[in-house]
Amino acid sequence: MAFPISFDPLTYHYSSRRNVIYGRKGMVCTGNPLAAQAGLDVLRKGGNAIDAAVAAASALTVVEPTANGIGSDAFAIVYTGGKLYGLNSSGPSPMGISLEAVTGRGFEKMPENGVVPVNVPGAPGAWAALSKRFGRLPLTETMASAIGYAEEGYVLQPGVGSLWKASFDRYRKALPQMPELQGWFDTFAPDGKVLQTGDILTLPDHARTLRAIAETDAEDFYRGETAEKIDRFFREHGGFLRKEDLAAYQPEWVTPLTTDYKGYTVCEIPPNGHGITVLMALNILRGMEESHDPFIRTHNQIEAMKLAFTDTQKYVADPRFMQVTPEELLSEEYAAARRALIGREALMPQPWTPVKGGTVYLCTADGEGNMVSYIQSNYMGFGSGVIVPGTGVSLNNRGANFYLDPNAANCVGPGKKSYHTIIPGFLMKDGAPVGPFGIMGGFMQPQAHLQVLLSAIDGHLNPQDALDKPRWMWTGGKTIEVEQSFDPALLGQLARAGHNIVVRQSSVPFGRGEIIWRDDRGVLVGGCEMRTDGQVAVW
């Protein structure tokens, strides 16, 4: 960078603080200020919270490609007209894939790069479905900012710029065996250079595809010229995805799963996502004796999450193939059985046996009471590393979450939705909306949902404070990773209880989130993750 004063945009020597932000006519919270402004612009033009969510989501594919793209999946919870609606816009695996086809290529587990782990993208379908059912403006107007950022270029923010090199190194290592990754370097490493914070990136192919999506309500992507280009590319490189898979895709409207916690109704999207983990952990904790001891509270939260997560990782899959129902996992019988295992020592969790046998997140609200909790992701950073030439479409690697175990519910197979990590959340009380919340970050997401909710409900922390609180993350066995700012005294107590404590140097793995709460006067209050480049844009 050529600034007259040199500095490091990723180093901060002193504690900083963000205040909660209030508003009334509208609010957009995202992990990138350009996307937040795109959503706010739409609100000012007469759009509603749903239009603002689509504007911000489409813009994020441009300005935060390190976490999502046009080839992403998406989930949403929408509150409008006094009702709550869920949208599952995750795509299935191609019809041509099978366990035998993958293992026949020598894979012992699903690959993370290349054409094999690509599922049908759901994000463009989500934008069209949300706009058609609840939006007020046409997609051509809603997506105008996203198209403009891609056409005219934009400046990389610090959080985005910091993630470029890791992806560059990852794909460069895989490129000799996977020539289909060359498109990533042509698009995101111009002149072979690793982009950094403050660099300007222009994405003309991306802009053209976004415009085609906007002008056709996503028909071009699933049944038009873009679908044809994707089909040709996958045939050329031995992938499984075909234009027939794209043409058959439709987002699915679903009823959110809920549980009660101390008078609040916590809402999550049902499987194939793992939002149910949050509800399971809350059910376990709900029946435990109250304590004001920080160690007991934290220990119980960790143990409840470990038990719930162990079970969702075993049982959650495409609902058509699950061996346990969501109702069983949310039953009091399940919660009581798991609760009984929690003592004062760290557990080595094992899956429950039934009796009968890191994404980008954003939230929006408008002055009319509409609210949206929305999340979309390519899964692992840029995703599969596959960018279809001439389209700017970076494709997900969501199929990497499939197992190659024929006895597993989540085993790879044709037309199956894989276990999914991205989860939007929503909070209600007495039938009225409190508001949307969400935290990005792969398998950290349900763990962060739980911690932020408990900080808000039990700890009475404001949205920003709840997001700022240092977090823990269970990574398997008895290992708990924590942020550097975590209370040292509490860490000592957890270690003596048998937890294997690892202090991480970076806060990136601990999730990045946003919250909007609404009071009975219609006043909005929002918080935006200090671990991101994010912003609360307010009107």
C-alpha positions in Angstrom: 0.0 0.0 0.0 1.2 3.5 -0.8 -0.2 5.4 2.2 2.1 8.2 3.4 2.2 6.6 6.9 3.0 2.9 7.1 0.9 0.6 9.4 -0.3 -2.9 9.8 -4.1 -3.2 9.4 -4.2 -6.5 11.3 -2.3 -5.4 14.5 -4.0 -3.5 17.4 -2.0 -2.8 20.5 -4.8 -1.4 22.6 -8.3 -2.6 23.6 -11.0 -1.2 21.5 -14.8 -1.1 22.0 -17.8 -1.0 19.8 -21.1 0.4 21.1 -24.5 -1.1 20.3 -26.2 0.8 17.5 -29.8 2.0 17.7 -32.2 2.8 14.8 -35.9 2.8 13.9 -36.5 2.8 10.1 -34.1 0.0 9.2 -30.9 -1.8 10.1 -28.5 -4.1 8.2 -25.7 -6.0 10.0 -23.1 -7.8 8.0 -19.4 -8.8 8.3 -18.4 -6.3 5.5 -19.3 -2.6 5.4 -19.8 -2.6 1.7 -22.5 -5.3 1.9 -24.1 -3.5 4.9 -24.3 -0.3 2.8 -25.8 -2.2 -0.1 -28.6 -3.4 2.1 -29.2 0.0 3.6 -29.3 1.6 0.1 -32.2 -0.8 -0.8 -34.1 0.1 2.3 -33.8 3.8 1.5 -35.1 3.1 -2.0 -38.3 1.7 -0.6 -37.3 -2.0 -0.2 -38.1 -4.0 2.9 -35.9 -6.2 5.1 -36.2 -9.1 2.7 -34.9 -7.0 -0.2 -32.1 -5.6 2.0 -31.1 -9.2 2.9 -30.9 -10.2 -0.8 -28.9 -7.0 -1.6 -26.4 -7.7 1.2 -26.1 -11.4 0.4 -25.5 -10.9 -3.3 -22.9 -8.1 -2.5 -21.1 -10.5 -0.1 -20.4 -12.9 -2.9 -18.3 -10.0 -4.5 -16.7 -8.3 -1.5 -16.1 -11.3 0.7 -15.2 -14.1 -1.7 -13.0 -15.7 1.0 -16.2 -17.1 2.5 -18.9 -17.3 -0.1 -19.7 -17.0 -3.8 -22.5 -17.3 -6.4 -22.0 -21.1 -6.0 -22.9 -21.0 -2.3 -25.7 -22.5 -0.4 -28.0 -20.5 1.8 -30.5 -20.7 4.7 -32.8 -18.0 6.0 -35.4 -17.4 8.7 -37.9 -14.6 7.9 -40.3 -12.9 10.2 -43.0 -11.1 8.2 -46.8 -10.5 8.6 -46.7 -11.9 12.1 -45.3 -15.3 11.1 -42.0 -17.0 11.0 -40.8 -18.8 7.8 -37.7 -21.0 7.2 -35.9 -21.4 3.9 -33.5 -24.3 3.2 -31.6 -23.4 0.1 -28.9 -26.0 0.3 -28.3 -28.0 -2.8 -28.1 -31.8 -3.2 -25.3 -33.8 -4.6 -25.3 -34.4 -8.3 -27.4 -37.4 -9.5 -24.3 -38.9 -11.1 -22.3 -39.2 -7.9 -22.2 -42.4 -5.8 -20.0 -44.0 -3.1 -18.6 -46.3 -5.7 -17.8 -43.5 -8.1 -15.9 -41.6 -5.5 -14.0 -44.5 -4.0 -13.3 -45.8 -7.5 -11.1 -42.7 -8.0 -8.9 -43.7 -5.1 -10.4 -41.4 -2.4 -10.5 -42.7 1.1 -12.5 -39.7 2.3 -14.3 -37.0 0.4 -11.9 -34.5 -1.2 -12.0 -30.8 -0.3 -10.8 -29.4 -3.6 -11.8 -29.8 -7.2 -14.9 -30.8 -9.0 -15.8 -33.9 -6.9 -17.1 -32.2 -3.7 -19.3 -29.7 -5.5 -23.1 -29.8 -4.7 -25.8 -27.9 -6.6 -25.5 -24.3 -5.4 -28.6 -22.9 -3.6 -27.8 -19.2 -3.1 -29.1 -17.8 -6.4 -32.3 -19.8 -5.8 -32.6 -18.3 -2.3 -32.3 -14.7 -3.6 -35.0 -15.4 -6.2 -37.3 -17.2 -3.8 -37.1 -14.6 -1.0 -37.6 -11.8 -3.5 -40.6 -13.4 -5.2 -42.4 -14.3 -2.0 -41.7 -11.4 0.3 -39.7 -8.8 -1.5 -40.9 -5.4 -2.8 -38.3 -4.5 -5.4 -37.2 -6.4 -8.6 -33.9 -8.3 -8.4 -32.4 -5.9 -10.9 -32.7 -3.1 -8.4 -32.0 -5.2 -5.3 -28.7 -6.6 -6.7 -27.5 -3.3 -8.4 -24.9 -2.6 -5.7 -23.4 -6.1 -6.0 -23.2 -5.8 -9.7 -21.6 -2.3 -9.4 -19.0 -3.5 -6.9 -18.0 -6.4 -9.3 -17.9 -4.2 -12.4 -16.2 -1.1 -10.9 -13.9 -2.8 -8.4 -13.7 -2.6 -4.6 -11.1 -2.5 -1.9 -10.3 -5.5 0.2 -11.0 -5.1 3.9 -8.5 -6.3 6.5 -10.3 -9.5 7.5 -10.9 -10.5 3.9 -7.3 -9.6 2.8 -5.8 -11.6 5.6 -7.3 -14.9 4.3 -6.0 -14.7 0.8 -2.6 -16.3 1.2 -3.8 -19.4 2.9 -6.2 -20.1 0.0 -3.5 -19.2 -2.6 -1.1 -21.8 -1.0 -3.9 -24.4 -0.7 -4.9 -24.3 -4.3 -1.4 -23.9 -5.7 -0.4 -27.2 -3.9 -3.4 -29.0 -5.4 -3.2 -27.4 -8.9 -0.8 -30.0 -10.5 -3.3 -32.8 -9.8 -6.4 -30.6 -10.4 -6.1 -28.4 -13.4 -9.7 -27.3 -12.9 -8.4 -25.0 -10.2 -6.7 -22.7 -12.7 -9.8 -20.5 -12.9 -9.3 -19.5 -9.3 -5.8 -18.1 -10.1 -7.1 -16.3 -13.2 -9.8 -14.7 -11.1 -8.4 -14.1 -7.6 -4.6 -14.0 -8.2 -4.2 -11.7 -11.2 -0.6 -11.8 -12.5 0.1 -14.6 -10.0 0.0 -12.2 -7.1 -1.5 -12.9 -3.7 -4.0 -10.0 -3.0 -3.7 -8.2 0.3 -5.7 -5.7 2.4 -6.1 -2.4 0.5 -5.8 -4.0 -2.9 -8.5 -3.3 -5.5 -10.2 -6.2 -7.2 -12.5 -6.1 -10.2 -14.7 -9.1 -11.2 -16.3 -8.5 -14.6 -17.3 -12.1 -15.2 -18.9 -12.2 -11.8 -20.8 -9.0 -12.6 -22.2 -10.4 -15.9 -23.5 -13.5 -14.1 -25.1 -11.5 -11.3 -26.8 -9.3 -13.9 -28.1 -12.4 -15.7 -29.4 -13.8 -12.4 -31.1 -10.5 -11.6 -32.7 -10.1 -15.0 -34.1 -13.7 -15.1 -34.9 -14.3 -11.4 -32.1 -16.9 -11.4 -33.4 -18.8 -14.4 -30.2 -18.2 -16.3 -28.2 -19.8 -13.5 -30.3 -23.0 -13.2 -31.7 -23.4 -16.7 -29.9 -20.9 -19.0 -26.5 -20.0 -20.5 -24.7 -20.1 -17.1 -26.0 -23.6 -16.5 -24.7 -24.7 -19.9 -21.2 -23.3 -19.1 -21.1 -25.1 -15.8 -22.2 -28.4 -17.4 -19.5 -28.1 -20.1 -16.8 -27.4 -17.6 -17.7 -30.4 -15.4 -17.9 -32.7 -18.3 -14.4 -31.5 -19.4 -12.9 -32.0 -16.0 -14.5 -35.3 -15.0 -17.0 -33.7 -12.4 -20.4 -35.0 -11.6 -22.5 -31.8 -11.7 -24.8 -31.5 -14.8 -27.2 -29.0 -16.2 -30.0 -31.5 -15.3 -29.0 -31.2 -11.6 -29.2 -27.4 -11.8 -32.5 -27.5 -13.7 -34.2 -29.7 -11.2 -33.3 -27.6 -8.2 -35.8 -25.6 -6.1 -35.3 -24.0 -2.6 -37.4 -25.6 0.1 -39.6 -23.6 2.5 -39.5 -25.3 5.9 -40.9 -24.8 9.4 -38.2 -23.8 11.9 -37.5 -26.0 14.9 -38.0 -24.4 18.3 -37.4 -24.9 21.9 -38.3 -22.9 25.0 -35.5 -21.5 27.2 -36.6 -19.4 30.2 -39.6 -17.9 28.5 -37.8 -17.3 25.1 -38.4 -19.4 22.0 -35.2 -20.2 20.2 -35.7 -20.9 16.5 -33.4 -22.8 14.1 -33.6 -24.4 10.6 -34.3 -28.2 10.8 -31.8 -30.8 9.4 -29.9 -31.2 7.1 -28.3 -28.3 9.0 -27.0 -28.7 12.6 -28.9 -25.8 14.1 -30.8 -28.5 16.1 -27.5 -28.8 18.2 -28.2 -25.5 19.8 -31.7 -26.5 20.8 -30.5 -29.9 22.1 -27.9 -28.2 24.3 -30.4 -25.7 25.6 -32.8 -28.5 26.5 -30.0 -30.3 28.5 -29.1 -27.1 30.3 -32.7 -26.1 31.0 -33.1 -28.9 33.5 -29.9 -28.3 35.4 -29.6 -26.5 38.7 -28.9 -22.8 38.5 -25.5 -21.6 39.6 -23.8 -18.2 39.9 -20.4 -19.8 39.8 -18.7 -19.0 36.5 -16.8 -22.3 36.4 -19.9 -24.4 36.9 -21.9 -22.4 34.3 -19.1 -22.7 31.7 -18.3 -26.3 32.5 -22.0 -27.3 32.1 -22.3 -25.4 28.9 -19.3 -27.1 27.4 -20.5 -30.6 28.5 -24.0 -30.0 27.2 -22.6 -28.8 23.8 -20.2 -31.8 23.6 -23.0 -34.3 24.1 -25.4 -32.5 21.7 -22.8 -32.1 19.0 -21.6 -35.7 19.3 -25.1 -36.8 18.5 -25.8 -34.4 15.7 -22.6 -35.3 13.9 -23.7 -39.0 14.0 -27.4 -38.5 13.2 -27.9 -35.3 11.2 -28.1 -35.8 7.4 -30.6 -35.4 4.6 -33.9 -35.8 6.5 -34.9 -38.7 4.2 -31.9 -40.7 5.4 -31.8 -39.8 9.1 -32.0 -42.8 11.5 -33.3 -40.6 14.3 -36.1 -38.0 14.1 -35.6 -34.3 15.1 -38.5 -34.9 17.6 -36.5 -37.6 19.3 -33.4 -35.4 19.6 -35.5 -32.6 21.1 -37.4 -34.8 23.5 -37.2 -34.5 27.2 -36.3 -38.2 27.3 -33.1 -37.4 25.3 -32.3 -34.3 27.3 -32.7 -36.1 30.6 -30.5 -39.0 29.5 -27.7 -36.7 28.4 -28.1 -34.4 31.3 -27.6 -37.3 33.7 -24.0 -37.8 32.4 -22.8 -34.3 33.4 -20.8 -34.1 36.6 -17.8 -32.0 37.8 -15.3 -33.7 35.5 -14.9 -33.4 31.7 -16.5 -36.1 29.7 -15.2 -38.1 26.8 -18.5 -38.0 24.8 -19.9 -41.0 23.0 -23.0 -40.9 20.7 -26.4 -41.4 22.2 -28.2 -44.7 21.4 -32.0 -44.2 20.9 -34.2 -46.3 23.1 -35.7 -47.9 20.1 -32.6 -49.2 18.6 -16.3 -21.9 8.9 -19.5 -18.5 5.9 -21.1 -15.2 5.8 -24.0 -14.2 8.0 -26.2 -11.1 7.9 -29.4 -9.9 9.5 -31.8 -7.1 8.5 -34.8 -5.3 9.9 -37.1 -2.5 8.6 -39.5 -0.1 10.2 -42.5 -2.2 9.4 -41.5 -5.1 11.6 -40.0 -7.4 8.9 -36.8 -9.2 10.0 -34.4 -11.6 8.3 -31.7 -14.0 9.6 -29.7 -15.1 6.6 -26.5 -17.1 6.1 -24.7 -18.4 3.0 -21.4 -20.2 2.4 -19.0 -21.9 0.0 -18.0 -24.0 3.1 -14.1 -24.0 3.3 -13.1 -20.4 2.5 -13.4 -20.0 -1.3 -14.9 -23.5 -1.4 -13.8 -26.1 -3.9 -11.4 -23.7 -5.7 -13.4 -24.3 -8.9 -14.3 -21.1 -10.8 -16.1 -21.8 -14.1 -14.4 -19.7 -16.8 -16.3 -16.7 -18.0 -18.8 -16.8 -15.2 -17.1 -15.7 -12.0 -19.0 -18.6 -10.3 -16.9 -19.9 -7.4 -18.4 -23.3 -6.4 -18.9 -24.7 -2.9 -17.2 -27.8 -1.6 -20.2 -28.8 0.6 -19.9 -32.4 -0.6 -16.7 -32.7 1.5 -19.1 -33.1 4.5 -20.3 -36.5 3.2 -18.9 -39.7 4.6 -17.6 -42.6 2.6 -19.1 -45.1 5.1 -22.0 -47.0 3.5 -23.6 -47.5 6.9 -23.7 -43.8 7.7 -26.8 -41.7 7.2 -24.6 -39.0 5.8 -22.9 -41.3 3.3 -22.4 -39.8 -0.2 -25.0 -40.7 -2.7 -27.0 -39.3 -5.7 -29.3 -36.4 -5.0 -28.6 -36.2 -1.3 -28.2 -33.1 0.8 -25.1 -33.3 3.0 -24.7 -32.5 6.7 -24.6 -28.7 6.7 -22.8 -26.3 9.0 -24.5 -23.0 8.3 -27.3 -22.0 10.6 -29.3 -18.8 10.9 -31.0 -18.2 14.3 -34.0 -16.3 15.5 -35.4 -15.4 19.0 -39.0 -15.0 19.9 -40.8 -14.2 23.2 -44.5 -14.6 23.9 -45.2 -15.0 20.2 -43.5 -11.7 19.3 -40.1 -11.3 17.5 -37.1 -10.4 19.6 -34.9 -10.6 16.5 -32.4 -12.4 14.3 -28.9 -13.6 15.3 -26.2 -15.7 13.8 -22.5 -16.5 14.0 -20.4 -17.8 11.0 -17.6 -20.3 11.3 -18.2 -23.9 10.3 -18.5 -26.3 13.3 -18.1 -23.3 15.7 -21.6 -22.0 14.7 -23.9 -23.9 17.1 -21.3 -23.5 19.9 -21.3 -19.7 19.3 -25.1 -19.6 19.1 -25.3 -21.2 22.5 -22.7 -18.9 24.1 -24.2 -15.7 22.7 -27.8 -16.7 23.6 -26.8 -17.5 27.2 -24.9 -14.3 27.5 -28.0 -12.4 26.3 -30.7 -14.3 28.2 -28.9 -15.4 31.4 -26.2 -12.7 31.5 -28.4 -9.8 30.3 -25.6 -8.6 28.0 -26.4 -6.1 25.2 -26.0 -7.4 21.7 -22.5 -6.0 21.2 -21.3 -7.2 24.6 -22.8 -10.7 24.0 -20.8 -10.9 20.7 -17.6 -9.5 22.2 -17.5 -12.0 25.1 -14.4 -14.3 24.8 -15.5 -17.8 23.5 -14.6 -21.4 23.9 -14.7 -24.0 21.2 -14.9 -27.8 21.6 -12.8 -29.5 19.0 -13.2 -33.2 20.0 -12.5 -35.4 23.0 -11.8 -33.3 26.0 -10.1 -30.5 24.1 -11.4 -27.0 24.5 -9.8 -24.1 22.5 -10.2 -20.6 23.8 -9.4 -17.0 22.8 -6.4 -15.2 24.3 -8.7 -12.9 26.2 -10.4 -15.7 28.1 -10.4 -15.4 31.9 -7.1 -17.1 33.1 -8.6 -18.1 36.5 -11.5 -19.8 34.8 -9.1 -21.6 32.5 -7.3 -23.0 35.5 -10.5 -24.3 37.0 -11.5 -25.9 33.7 -8.1 -27.6 33.3 -8.4 -29.0 36.9 -11.8 -30.5 35.9 -10.0 -32.5 33.1 -10.5 -30.2 30.1 -7.5 -30.0 27.8 -7.2 -26.3 27.3 -5.6 -24.8 24.1 -5.2 -21.0 23.9 -5.4 -19.9 20.2 -3.4 -17.0 18.9 -6.1 -16.0 16.3 -9.8 -15.2 17.0 -10.9 -16.2 13.5 -11.9 -19.8 14.3 -14.3 -18.6 17.1 -16.9 -17.3 14.7 -18.1 -13.9 13.5 -21.7 -12.8 14.1 -24.4 -10.1 14.1 -27.5 -9.5 16.2 -30.6 -7.2 15.8 -33.1 -7.0 18.7 -36.4 -5.1 18.4 -38.4 -3.7 21.3 -42.2 -3.2 21.6 -41.9 0.4 20.3 -40.2 -0.8 17.1 -36.8 0.5 18.2 -34.0 -1.6 16.8 -30.6 -2.3 18.5 -27.8 -4.1 16.8 -24.3 -5.5 17.4 -21.7 -6.5 14.9 -18.8 -8.9 15.5 -15.5 -7.3 16.6 -13.8 -10.3 14.9 -14.9 -9.1 11.4 -14.7 -6.1 9.2 -18.4 -5.7 9.9 -20.7 -2.9 10.3 -24.2 -2.0 11.6 -25.7 0.2 8.9 -28.7 2.0 10.3 -31.5 4.4 9.2 
